[in-house]
Amino acid sequence: MPNQKIFRLKFLANLIGNLKKNKIDEGYLRNGIKFDDDDVLEVPGFTAPKELKLTLPAGSKKYDFENAVKVFEAYKDLSWTQATDARFWTYLTHVTCWDFVKKRSQIEKSEEGKRGDFILRHYFVVPVNTSQLLLNDISLLWWTAHLTYDSAKRDPYQLTKEAFSMLDYTRHLLPGIQGRNKKFAHAVLEYVSENKELFSKAKEAKVRFIMRKCNYVAGYRVLPSLTKVEIKKLIAKYKQEINSIVPKAEIMQNA
């Protein structure tokens, strides 16, 4: 098995510097950027998978859930250092998974004057923090699977599938201080999954309501100290209020 390749810091810094000035390498709009062997480093002891072939997006279908399973299975044993290494994720977006990322986040469709920012958001991890790791098109897949994988379930990716059902989960729940705690993230995702009728309408607004209430409670209680069952019971206390939230369309009709 080959060692995993990553970009060297100097090469990465040069790419980032140009993009911040909105200087776009023509390779981004064609078949990928060019680099030399000296721009890449092989990491001893960090084994690369034999193959990582992702399902390409088609129309509005991104196949994020299906590809998250593939990426997580390929790199299931990442250490914390590896999982937060911008050089690693940038190599995957630019080389290993280039065809997928190019089609998922089409640069030519972004605003020309802001293409540098668009590329930095989807192809890089700048700066390295949880929010940015959940923006990079490949680390997003791995981290969402990592935070939602539950080996105790018959389908260990049940919560992962729920997490990819709505953008709010990966933009607000998982990057937050509470969401980075697996127990809390699992409790929220399980509660929504177990109460499908309750969340059949205005799901985004209702999940945002839950997050606001939990953040408020976190001001005087240490939520990570609670069990998953206790967190779900806490959410259930607001069931009547959650049920009263209606879709914006209904509000407009009754206005």
C-alpha atoms as one frame of an Amber mdcrd trajectory, in Angstrom:
protein
   0.000   0.000   0.000   1.408   3.442  -0.935   2.051   6.262   1.488  -0.441
   9.132   1.439   0.692  12.192  -0.488   0.085  15.743   0.715   1.084  19.174
  -0.580   4.096  20.914   0.940   3.395  24.039   2.985   5.360  26.332   0.676
   3.361  25.228  -2.372   0.101  25.502  -0.452   0.956  28.989   0.814   1.702
  30.153  -2.722  -1.658  28.866  -3.991  -3.516  30.514  -1.123  -1.667  33.807
  -1.549  -2.618  34.045  -5.219  -6.245  33.119  -4.595  -6.601  35.760  -1.884
  -5.598  38.265  -4.589  -8.149  36.606  -6.895  -5.360  35.397  -9.185  -6.905
  32.239 -10.633  -4.637  29.548 -12.096  -6.105  28.502 -15.464  -5.913  24.895
 -14.293  -8.872  25.463 -11.988 -11.071  26.040 -15.012  -9.597  23.168 -17.000
  -8.076  19.866 -15.948  -6.464  20.871 -12.678  -3.445  22.847 -11.533   0.072
  21.688 -12.373   2.690  20.914  -9.745   6.113  19.305  -9.525   7.262  16.308
  -7.506   9.006  18.737  -5.153   5.608  20.261  -4.288   4.395  16.960  -2.832
   5.397  15.061   0.285   4.809  11.366   1.011   3.932  10.776   4.660   5.565
   7.625   6.113   3.110   5.487   8.060   0.093   7.275   6.593  -1.326   4.712
   4.189  -3.366   5.822   1.190  -6.296   3.683   0.008  -5.832   1.650  -3.169
  -8.684   3.555  -4.754 -11.136   6.305  -3.856 -13.692   6.650  -6.619 -16.530
   9.026  -5.771 -19.908   9.242  -7.469 -19.990  12.383  -9.582 -22.802  14.895
  -9.010 -25.590  14.827 -11.590 -27.927  17.802 -11.867 -29.126  18.781  -8.376
 -28.014  15.450  -6.911 -24.647  15.808  -5.158 -24.441  12.300  -3.653 -22.831
  13.746  -0.520 -24.114  11.012   1.782 -23.019   8.181  -0.508 -19.597   9.764
  -0.989 -19.203  10.527   2.711 -19.436   6.805   3.407 -16.790   6.120   0.751
 -14.371   8.765   2.070 -14.857   7.737   5.698 -14.387   4.049   4.941 -11.234
   4.854   2.961  -9.777   6.948   5.797 -11.540   5.514   8.851  -8.442   5.483
  11.051  -7.269   9.079  10.607  -5.525  10.537  13.641  -6.592  13.965  14.902
  -3.445  15.452  13.338  -4.180  13.903   9.960  -7.871  14.829  10.045  -7.029
  18.491  10.626  -4.152  18.726   8.156  -5.026  21.279   5.464  -2.247  19.905
   3.239  -3.957  16.514   3.174  -7.473  17.747   2.375  -6.175  20.171  -0.256
  -4.299  17.347  -1.971  -7.501  15.299  -2.069  -9.553  18.139  -3.566  -6.884
  18.986  -6.151  -5.714  15.495  -7.099  -7.419  12.375  -5.732 -10.989  13.694
  -5.895 -10.509  16.430  -8.496 -13.228  15.206 -10.870 -15.798  15.108  -8.066
 -14.941  18.498  -6.552 -14.742  20.220  -9.944 -18.257  19.053 -10.736 -19.690
  19.599  -7.241 -18.380  23.157  -6.884 -18.219  24.520 -10.403 -15.861  27.493
 -10.364 -16.995  28.834 -13.726 -20.482  29.350 -12.289 -19.205  31.498  -9.417
 -18.954  35.288  -9.618 -15.757  36.117 -11.491 -14.573  38.766  -9.044 -15.037
  36.367  -6.127 -13.678  33.168  -7.623 -10.608  33.224  -5.401 -12.783  33.159
  -2.273 -14.994  30.462  -3.800 -12.003  28.199  -4.481 -10.536  28.805  -1.032
 -13.864  27.858   0.552 -14.425  24.612  -1.347 -10.919  23.391  -2.250  -8.869
  24.504   0.791  -9.108  24.705   4.586  -8.296  28.326   5.440  -8.009  28.838
   8.377  -7.934  25.388   9.936 -10.960  25.186  12.207 -14.135  23.112  12.466
 -16.216  25.493  10.375 -13.715  25.461   7.517 -13.274  21.688   7.705 -17.027
  21.459   7.096 -16.755  23.682   4.011 -13.934  21.953   2.108 -15.752  19.600
  -0.273 -13.906  16.460   0.857 -13.187  17.102   4.533 -16.907  17.982   4.829
 -17.737  14.402   3.854 -15.259  12.779   6.242 -15.978  14.999   9.240 -19.748
  14.705   8.914 -19.431  10.924   8.806 -16.939  10.955  11.676 -19.218  13.034
  13.918 -22.347  11.016  13.130 -21.095   7.426  12.723 -22.609   5.125  15.357
 -21.277   1.554  15.454 -23.993   0.591  17.957 -26.737   0.981  15.368 -27.791
  -1.669  12.857 -26.983   0.912  10.191 -23.990   2.849  11.579 -24.536   5.577
   8.974 -28.199   6.203   9.853 -27.434   9.556  11.487 -24.982  10.448   8.722
 -27.815  10.175   6.221 -29.986  12.447   8.360 -27.109  14.931   8.657 -26.920
  15.257   4.877 -30.684  15.676   4.525 -30.457  19.365   5.355 -27.736  21.993
   4.943 -28.405  23.451   8.406 -26.912  20.379  10.056 -23.501  20.779   8.403
 -23.537  24.576   8.573 -24.907  25.148  12.074 -25.238  21.969  14.164 -21.931
  20.175  13.586 -19.579  23.210  13.468 -20.973  24.563  16.759 -19.409  23.983
  20.159 -22.225  21.629  21.163 -22.400  19.867  17.782 -18.721  18.925  17.895
 -19.656  16.746  20.869 -20.772  13.453  19.303 -23.222  12.697  22.096 -25.058
  15.983  21.569 -25.019  15.759  17.761 -26.341  12.196  17.903 -29.095  13.189
  20.333 -30.371  15.980  18.067 -30.216  13.859  14.915 -31.898  10.924  16.635
 -34.681  13.103  18.047 -35.478  14.490  14.592 -35.296  11.019  13.010 -37.575
   9.525  15.674 -40.164  12.299  15.296 -40.649  12.416  11.535 -44.221  13.710
  11.747 -43.182  16.575  14.014 -40.489  17.630  11.536 -42.427  16.917   8.341
 -42.968  20.673   7.894 -40.695  23.654   8.612 -37.858  21.258   9.466 -35.081
  23.854   9.107 -36.855  26.388  11.336 -37.597  23.726  13.946 -34.016  22.447
  14.101 -32.768  26.035  14.413 -35.219  26.515  17.285 -33.809  23.423  19.020
 -30.270  24.766  18.617 -31.220  28.153  20.075 -32.868  26.524  23.078 -29.934
  24.173  23.645 -27.441  27.039  23.388 -29.483  28.928  25.969 -29.522  25.928
  28.316 -25.763  25.502  27.773 -25.349  28.878  29.449 -26.136  27.358  32.820
 -25.802  23.586  32.263 -22.907  21.557  30.900 -24.682  19.727  28.093 -21.803
  17.315  27.326 -22.169  15.992  30.892 -25.700  14.805  30.100 -26.412  11.414
  28.585 -27.870  11.163  25.089 -31.224  10.175  26.616 -31.178  13.219  28.904
 -30.414  15.554  25.982 -33.330  14.099  24.011 -35.615  14.552  27.034 -34.459
  18.164  27.263 -35.403  18.732  23.627 -38.740  16.959  24.140 -39.717  19.579
  26.742 -40.063  22.028  23.859 -42.187  19.714  21.708 -45.287  21.895  21.923
 -43.321  24.988  20.886 -41.617  23.055  18.082 -44.993  21.877  16.819 -46.296
  25.450  16.726 -43.644  26.523  14.196 -45.168  26.683  10.721 -43.608  27.010
   7.253 -43.021  30.557   5.952 -45.473  29.887   3.110 -48.300  29.358   5.603
 -47.369  32.556   7.449 -47.530  34.513   4.181 -50.938  33.021   3.311 -52.393
  33.971   6.672 -50.879  37.469   6.704
